[in-house]
Amino acid sequence: MSKSICVITNPKSGTNSNDANAIDRVMAILGDQAQLIETDPESGFEGAVEKALEQGCATIVAAGGDGTIVGISSLLLDKDVTMGVLPLGTFNFFARGLGIPEDPEEAARALLHGEPKKISVGSVNGQIFLNNASLGVYPVILKNREATYKHWGRSRIVAHISMLKTFLQFDRVLKIRIMSEGVEKTIETPLVFVARSSYQLDMFNLEGEDAIKEDNFAVFTAVSQGRYTMLKNVWRLVRRTMKQGRDFDLYKVQELDIDTGRKEELVAFDGEKAKMKTPLEFRMHTDALRILVPKEGA
């Protein structure tokens, strides 16, 4: 008998729960209407999603961190299926932005009583992202963070310490050419941050939420004034006192091309990273993903 809910989990994903039985408790709440599908090294997310579609699942649930969620969501764009989210990662920005509880059992109950909503997503060189994509210092932070996780384990405090260490060592400034809607500009910056999550912006008291609500990107470029200024801006970010013009410049656009003058550039997207050919092409996909969110007022 086919199940109406398929829960896809990535065994390699980080978890925000110390209880190894979190998935078992989730499946108990979802009941007989749900089945669990684990990804395997050979077929990855593609194989798991294909299996769920073959089973005729009306709802496909991504259980894991933001990397797992974006990997599964990219395979469900413009498909006649609803996606659900069970946040089991370190930061869970996407789920938190949708109002989905971080507690696995509460998130499972929210799934059962949720309602579908279409959302827009961004892409860079065809790679989907839900929260943000970036180049410059942030992809290096992710690279160093993975090495730190292997030694100290996954936690938010470890991630923050690794980030600070990277800022202390980072000394590369990008000279980039930005092209958007017929306008071209050349700037020097240590970081380009392309945001699609209003939750993250609100968390750090940054402008740009209006652009995201209008299905645009909020593009931040850090002011290039040396390592000391970068560290000072990290402190301002933590204190929620960043200011446009002084600390960063902000562009609100729906399409964006970035040329770094190199053949490839390391790009971060929703906690993952990959080398991509330049120029980098950022595009919007309007109402491309149908996802379960908690009912208003729940």
N, C-alpha and C positions, 0 to 999 in steps of 0.2 A: 504494500500500500504506500502511495506517495505521501510525503509530509508537506505541510504548508509552509513550514519554516526550516531553513537550512542554516546552521551556524557553522561558519568557517573560521578555524583557528590556525594560527601559525605557531608551532611549538617553539620557534626561535625568537618570537616576539618577547619584549620585556613585559613585566607585569607590575601593577601597582598594588598587588595583594600578596601577602606572605602565605596565604592559604593555597596550597597546591590543588585543593579541591574546588576552587572557585568555579571552574567550568562545569563540574558535576552539579554544583548547587544551582547554577544557572539553568542547566538542562532539566533539573527537577522542577523548577518553577515553570519553564516553558511547556513541560508535559509531553504527552504522546504525539502532539502535532509537530514536534521538532526532532531533527536529527543532526548529529555532529559530523562534520567533515574536516579532517586535518589535511593541511598541505603537505606535500612530499617534495624532496629536493629535485626530482626529475621534472614534474609538471608544474610545480609551484601554484600560484594563485590561479593561473589559467586552467589547470586541470581541476582544481577544486570548484571553481565557478562553473565550468562545463558540466561537471557531475551534478551540481545543484540544479542547473537548468534542465538537464536530462531527467532529473527527478520531478520536474514540474513544480518546483518551489515558488510560491508567490512572493515570499520574503526571503532575501538572502542577507544574513547577518554577519558582519565583520567583527570578530572578537580579537582584540589586540590593541596595539598602539597605533599612533597616527600613520606609521609606515604601512602596517597591515591594512588599515582602513583605506588609504589612498590607493594601494595596490589592487584591492578588490573593487573599489568604486570606479577605477579607470576601465574595468571590464564590464561595467553595468550601465555606462552612459547610453542614453537614448534607447534603452531596452525596456520592454513592458514587464518590469519587475520592480518591486520595492526593496530598498536597502535599509537594513537596520544596523545599529552600532552598539557594541558592548565594549566600553573603554577599559582596556587592561594594560595601558602603557604607562610611561613615566609622567608625561605632562597632559595628555588627552585634550589638547586644545580644541580639536574639532568637536568632540562630544560636549565639552563644557560650553562651547559657543552655541550649541543647539539646546542647552538646558538638560542634557542627559546626565543622570547621576553617575558619579564615578564608582560608587559601590556596585559590584557586579549584580547582586541580587535585586537591588533597587532598579538598576538599569534594565534587567530582565522584565520586571513588572511594568516598567515604562514602555517597553516594546509591546507587551500584550495589549496595552491600552493607548498606544500612540496613534497618530494620524499621519497620513502621507502628505508630503510637501515637496514641491519641485524647487531645486536650488540651482544656481549657476556656479560653474567651476572654472578655474583658470588652467592654462597649459603653457609649458615652455618647451619648444621644439617637439611638440606633440605629447610630452609627458604631463599628465594631469597632476594638479596640486589643489588642495582644499584650504590650507591655511596660508602658506607663503612659499615663495621661492626666492633664492638670493645668490649672490656671488660676491667674492671678496673674503672678508675675514670670517663670516659665519660658516661657510662650508668647511673651512679649516677647523673651526670650533667643533663641528660635528665629527670630523676625522679624528681629532685628538680625544674627543669625548669617548668614542668607541674604545680606544686604547685604554683610557682610564677605567671604563666600565669593566673591562676584562680583568683588571687588577683589583679594583675595589668594589665591584658590583654596581647594579643600577640603583640610583636614587637621585632625587632632585638636588640635594646638597652637593653630591659628587659632580653633577652636571654643572652647577654654578662655579665650583672650584676650578673645574677644567676650563670653563669659559674665561675666567679671570687670568689663568695661566697663559692661555692663548693670546689674550690681549697684551699681556706683558711682553710676549715674544714676537708678535706680528709686526712686520715692517714694510709690507708691500702695499703700494697705492696703485689702484687701477686707473689708467687713462682710457676712458670709454667714450664712444660716440653713441648718443641716444637719438633714435629716430621714432617719432610718433605723430601721426596725423599730419604729415607733411612738414613737420618742424624737426630740425636737426640741431643738436647741441653737443659740444665736447666738454667733458668735465673730468676732474681728478677726484677720486674718492676711494676709501678703503672698504666701502660696503654699499651694495645696492640691494635693497630689501623690498620685494614686491608682495604686498599684503592682499589677502582675500578674506581674512578673519577679523571682523569688527571686535570680536571678543578680545583678541590679543591687543588691539589698539586701545581699547577701553582699559585693559588691565594696566597698561603703562601710561595712560592719560595722553595718548597721541592722537593727533588729528587724522582725518581721512575716513571716518566711519560713513560719512555721507556718500563718498565715492563708492564704497562697497555696496551700500544699499541701492545705488543706482546701477549696479552690475558693471562697475569699473574696477580697475586696479588702483590701490593707493601705493605709489612708488616712492620710497624713501632713499635718498642718497646722503650718506654721512659727509659732513664738512671735513675736508682733509687739512689738518693742522698739526700732524705729528702724533706720536704715541701717547704723550701726556694728555693731549686733548681727548683722545679716544678713551682713555681710562676715566677722565673726568666725566665724559658723556655716559659711560657705563654707570657711574654713580648717580648721575642725573636721571638716567633711565629707571634705576631702582627706586629713586625718590619721586618718580613721576613728575619731573620738572623740566623735561626736554622742551626746547622751543624751536619752532620753525624759523629758518633764516640764520639763527645763531648756531644751532647744533646739526641741523639737517635741512635739506630742501625736499619739497613734496610735490609730486606730479600725480594728477588724477586723469587716467587715460584708460581706454578700452583695448588698445593695441599698442605694442611697444617692441622695437627691435634694438638690441644692444650689441655693439661691436667693440671688442676689447683689443683688437689688433693681433690676437693670437688665433691659431687654428682651432684650439679647444680651450674650454674653460670649465673648471670644477664648479658645479651648480648644486645647491642644496634645495630640496623640496620636501616639506612635511617630515623633517627628521631623517630623510634619506639623502644620498648624494650620488652624483654621476658626472663623468666628463661628457660635455656636449660640444658639438661643432658650433662655431660662431659664423655669422651673427646669431644671437639668441632671439628667438621669436616668441613673444608672449601674446597669447590670444585668449579671449573669453568664449565660453560655451554656455549660452543662455538656457536656463531651465532644462539642463541636460541630465540631471540626476533626481530621481524620486526617492525620498528618504523618510523614514518614520521619525517623527519628533513627538515629544510629550504634548498632550492636549493643552491648549491655552488655559491657564489657571490651575493646571494640575500641580 
